[in-house]
């Protein structure tokens, strides 16, 4: 029986080729999974201007929680403003537990990312444009806003009050 003889270089080259193909396949699978895990965030302007394109599709949208969390039974409405527009988010009430601050004149709201189904004209909510959230993730916590009196405005107020008092006093002397 004849035994097949391999040259010393042929076996490692063949094995290296197999290893390279396996690594390439593994990288392809991993990159495909990571692309699905980290979806591109869509802006409110894109959603509004291309509503037909996104209708019924899962989107990722992020923004500041503004206004009140409006509970409706086991669900709640939350408005998110990305700095351009605000979009209503319909979500299970359990998802709102991580939201601590909502944006108002006295505070900056939590910044959250919502993954959900976009509706151009939601049949469940009177034809409004909204997103039905499936998951949320808090990106940044909100904070209270401390308003300080503007010194220039305070000085102007004191000056105008002084002038008004002077006018009242001068009118009293003129009558007497």
C-alpha positions as CSV (number, residue, x, y, z in Angstrom):
1,X,0.0,0.0,0.0
2,X,1.3,3.3,-1.0
3,X,1.3,6.1,1.5
4,X,0.7,9.6,0.3
5,X,3.6,11.9,1.1
6,X,2.9,15.6,1.9
7,X,5.6,18.2,1.4
8,X,6.4,19.9,4.7
9,X,4.8,23.2,3.5
10,X,1.6,21.9,1.9
11,X,-0.2,20.8,5.1
12,X,0.2,24.0,7.1
13,X,-0.9,26.1,4.1
14,X,-4.0,24.0,3.7
15,X,-4.8,24.3,7.4
16,X,-4.1,28.0,7.3
17,X,-6.6,28.3,4.5
18,X,-9.3,26.5,6.5
19,X,-8.6,28.6,9.6
20,X,-8.8,31.8,7.5
21,X,-12.2,30.7,6.1
22,X,-13.5,29.9,9.5
23,X,-12.4,33.2,10.9
24,X,-13.9,35.1,8.0
25,X,-17.2,33.3,8.5
26,X,-17.2,34.0,12.2
27,X,-16.4,37.7,11.7
28,X,-19.2,37.9,9.1
29,X,-21.7,36.4,11.5
30,X,-20.6,38.6,14.4
31,X,-20.7,41.7,12.4
32,X,-24.2,40.8,11.2
33,X,-25.4,40.3,14.7
34,X,-23.8,43.6,16.0
35,X,-25.5,45.5,13.2
36,X,-28.8,44.2,14.4
37,X,-28.1,45.0,18.0
38,X,-27.0,48.6,17.5
39,X,-29.6,50.1,15.1
40,X,-29.2,53.6,13.8
41,X,-31.1,56.3,15.7
42,X,-33.7,58.1,13.6
43,X,-34.5,61.8,14.1
44,X,-38.0,63.2,14.5
45,X,-37.5,65.2,11.3
46,X,-36.7,62.0,9.4
47,X,-39.7,60.3,10.9
48,X,-42.0,63.2,10.0
49,X,-40.7,63.8,6.5
50,X,-40.4,60.1,5.5
51,X,-43.4,58.8,7.5
52,X,-44.5,56.5,4.7
53,X,-41.1,54.9,4.5
54,X,-41.0,54.2,8.3
55,X,-44.7,53.3,8.8
56,X,-45.0,50.0,10.6
57,X,-41.3,49.5,11.0
58,X,-39.2,49.2,14.1
59,X,-37.2,52.3,14.8
60,X,-34.8,53.6,17.4
61,X,-35.6,57.2,18.5
62,X,-34.1,59.2,21.4
63,X,-34.9,62.4,23.1
64,X,-35.6,64.2,26.4
65,X,-38.8,63.2,28.2
66,X,-40.9,66.3,28.4
67,X,-44.3,67.1,30.0
68,X,-46.0,64.6,32.2
69,X,-46.1,60.8,32.1
70,X,-49.8,60.2,31.3
71,X,-50.9,56.9,32.7
72,X,-53.7,55.1,30.8
73,X,-54.4,51.9,32.7
74,X,-51.5,49.5,32.0
75,X,-50.0,51.8,29.5
76,X,-48.7,55.4,29.5
77,X,-48.0,58.3,27.1
78,X,-44.6,59.9,27.2
79,X,-43.5,62.8,24.9
80,X,-39.9,62.7,23.7
81,X,-38.2,65.8,22.2
82,X,-35.0,65.3,20.3
83,X,-34.3,69.1,20.0
84,X,-36.2,69.4,16.7
85,X,-39.7,68.0,17.4
86,X,-41.6,66.0,20.0
87,X,-43.1,62.6,19.3
88,X,-45.6,60.7,21.4
89,X,-44.5,57.4,22.7
90,X,-47.1,54.7,23.8
91,X,-45.5,52.3,26.2
92,X,-46.4,49.7,28.9
93,X,-46.5,51.5,32.3
94,X,-43.7,49.2,33.6
95,X,-41.3,50.8,31.2
96,X,-41.8,54.3,32.8
97,X,-40.4,53.2,36.2
98,X,-36.8,54.2,35.2
99,X,-37.9,57.8,34.2
100,X,-37.2,60.1,37.1
101,X,-37.4,63.6,35.7
102,X,-39.5,65.1,32.9
103,X,-38.5,68.3,31.2
104,X,-40.2,71.5,32.3
105,X,-39.2,75.1,33.2
106,X,-37.8,73.8,36.4
107,X,-35.9,70.7,35.2
108,X,-34.3,69.0,32.3
109,X,-35.8,65.6,31.6
110,X,-34.2,62.2,31.4
111,X,-32.7,61.5,27.9
112,X,-33.9,58.1,26.8
113,X,-33.7,55.8,23.8
114,X,-36.9,54.1,22.6
115,X,-37.0,51.0,20.4
116,X,-40.5,50.5,19.0
117,X,-42.9,50.4,16.0
118,X,-43.5,53.7,14.3
119,X,-47.1,54.6,13.1
120,X,-47.6,57.3,10.6
121,X,-51.4,57.4,11.4
122,X,-52.0,55.1,14.4
123,X,-55.5,53.4,14.1
124,X,-55.5,52.8,17.9
125,X,-54.9,56.5,18.7
126,X,-57.1,58.5,16.4
127,X,-54.7,58.7,13.5
128,X,-51.9,60.3,15.4
129,X,-48.3,59.8,14.6
130,X,-46.6,57.8,17.4
131,X,-44.2,55.1,18.4
132,X,-45.3,52.0,20.3
133,X,-42.4,51.3,22.5
134,X,-41.0,47.8,23.0
135,X,-38.0,48.8,25.0
136,X,-36.4,51.9,26.5
137,X,-32.9,52.7,27.7
138,X,-32.0,55.7,29.8
139,X,-29.0,57.4,28.3
140,X,-28.7,60.4,30.7
141,X,-30.5,61.3,33.9
142,X,-32.2,64.7,34.0
143,X,-31.5,67.4,36.5
144,X,-33.1,70.4,38.2
145,X,-32.6,73.8,36.7
146,X,-31.7,76.6,39.1
147,X,-32.7,80.0,37.8
148,X,-30.6,82.9,39.0
149,X,-31.8,86.5,39.0
150,X,-30.1,88.5,36.2
151,X,-28.2,91.4,37.9
152,X,-28.7,93.7,35.0
153,X,-32.5,93.2,35.1
154,X,-32.5,93.7,38.9
155,X,-30.5,97.0,38.6
156,X,-32.9,98.2,35.9
157,X,-35.9,97.4,38.0
158,X,-34.5,99.3,41.0
159,X,-33.7,102.3,38.8
160,X,-37.2,102.4,37.3
161,X,-38.8,102.1,40.7
162,X,-36.6,105.0,41.9
163,X,-37.7,107.1,39.0
164,X,-41.3,106.2,39.6
165,X,-41.0,107.2,43.3
166,X,-39.4,110.5,42.3
167,X,-42.2,111.3,39.9
168,X,-44.9,110.5,42.6
169,X,-43.1,112.8,45.1
170,X,-42.7,115.6,42.6
171,X,-46.4,115.4,41.7
172,X,-47.3,115.7,45.4
173,X,-45.2,118.9,45.7
174,X,-46.7,120.4,42.5
175,X,-50.3,119.9,44.0
176,X,-49.4,121.5,47.3
